[in-house]
Amino acid sequence: MIISKHIDETRKISQTEKKNGKIVSVVPTMGCLHHGHVSLVKIAKEHSDFVILTLFVNPTQFAPNEDLDKYPRDFDNDRKICEKNGVDLIFAPEVSEIYNSDSS
């Protein structure tokens, strides 16, 4: 399983898989994976050849009075769940990677 923190790297891997004739699916999450996420991964695996799961807690989804810092995060457990369920790539960027003006 590949773990990527960079948009360009993830894009390159996805494009390579597509060029090789594979169907790529993406399961977007904010982490702290549970049975609902696992069911989405299983569906993605049924309908594609390469599954990317995103782990990104998006700060723009939190209102000013909500506590972004207290949102639960457990990368090690999420990674284990992904491995167990056949995810091919975890895309786990930092906020600066997503909201960097140089990223396209």
Secondary structure per residue as TSV (DSSP state, phi and psi in degrees):
chain	resnum	aa	ss	phi	psi
A	1	M	-	360.0	135.3
A	2	I	E	-92.7	140.1
A	3	I	E	-119.5	122.5
A	4	S	E	-124.2	139.9
A	5	K	-	-112.1	3.7
A	6	H	-	-124.1	136.7
A	7	I	H	-59.6	-50.6
A	8	D	H	-59.9	-42.6
A	9	E	H	-63.1	-46.2
A	10	T	H	-63.3	-43.6
A	11	R	H	-60.7	-44.9
A	12	K	H	-61.7	-45.1
A	13	I	H	-62.7	-45.7
A	14	S	H	-60.6	-45.3
A	15	Q	H	-63.7	-39.2
A	16	T	H	-63.1	-43.8
A	17	E	H	-61.3	-43.2
A	18	K	H	-64.9	-41.5
A	19	K	H	-62.3	-28.7
A	20	N	T	-84.3	10.3
A	21	G	T	84.6	9.9
A	22	K	-	-89.5	149.0
A	23	I	-	-90.7	128.6
A	24	V	E	-109.3	130.9
A	25	S	E	-115.3	150.6
A	26	V	E	-125.0	130.2
A	27	V	E	-112.1	103.8
A	28	P	E	-82.1	131.9
A	29	T	E	-142.1	168.0
A	30	M	-	-107.4	18.7
A	31	G	S	84.7	-167.0
A	32	C	S	48.6	58.2
A	33	L	-	-61.9	145.8
A	34	H	-	-140.2	-173.7
A	35	H	H	-58.0	-34.8
A	36	G	H	-62.9	-42.3
A	37	H	H	-64.1	-42.8
A	38	V	H	-61.0	-39.7
A	39	S	H	-64.2	-35.4
A	40	L	H	-67.1	-39.0
A	41	V	H	-62.8	-43.5
A	42	K	H	-62.1	-41.5
A	43	I	H	-64.2	-43.5
A	44	A	H	-60.4	-41.5
A	45	K	H	-66.2	-32.3
A	46	E	H	-68.5	-28.3
A	47	H	H	-111.4	3.6
A	48	S	-	-149.5	174.2
A	49	D	S	-103.8	-19.6
A	50	F	E	-143.0	121.4
A	51	V	E	-111.9	125.2
A	52	I	E	-106.0	130.9
A	53	L	E	-116.3	129.3
A	54	T	E	-95.2	141.5
A	55	L	E	-123.9	97.9
A	56	F	-	-148.2	115.6
A	57	V	-	-87.3	105.1
A	58	N	-	-83.1	114.2
A	59	P	G	-64.3	-22.6
A	60	T	G	-74.8	-8.9
A	61	Q	G	-87.7	-0.4
A	62	F	S	-108.5	133.1
A	63	A	-	-73.0	161.0
A	64	P	T	-55.8	-30.1
A	65	N	T	-91.1	0.0
A	66	E	S	-93.5	150.0
A	67	D	-	-100.8	93.7
A	68	L	G	-55.5	-40.2
A	69	D	G	-65.9	-22.1
A	70	K	G	-92.7	-2.9
A	71	Y	S	-62.4	131.1
A	72	P	-	-66.1	138.1
A	73	R	-	-137.8	133.0
A	74	D	-	-149.6	76.2
A	75	F	H	-58.4	-42.6
A	76	D	H	-60.8	-43.6
A	77	N	H	-67.9	-41.8
A	78	D	H	-59.9	-42.4
A	79	R	H	-61.1	-43.3
A	80	K	H	-62.9	-42.4
A	81	I	H	-62.9	-41.8
A	82	C	H	-64.1	-44.9
A	83	E	H	-59.8	-46.6
A	84	K	H	-62.1	-30.1
A	85	N	T	-106.6	11.8
A	86	G	T	79.6	23.2
A	87	V	-	-65.8	137.2
A	88	D	S	-88.7	-31.9
A	89	L	E	-147.7	131.2
A	90	I	E	-100.5	125.7
A	91	F	E	-104.1	108.5
A	92	A	-	-127.3	73.5
A	93	P	-	-78.8	158.4
A	94	E	-	-79.2	160.0
A	95	V	H	-56.7	-40.4
A	96	S	H	-63.9	-27.0
A	97	E	H	-70.3	-38.6
A	98	I	H	-77.3	-41.7
A	99	Y	S	-104.4	23.4
A	100	N	-	-83.1	129.7
A	101	S	T	-65.7	-17.3
A	102	D	T	-83.1	-15.2
A	103	S	-	-78.2	139.4
A	104	S	-	-123.6	360.0
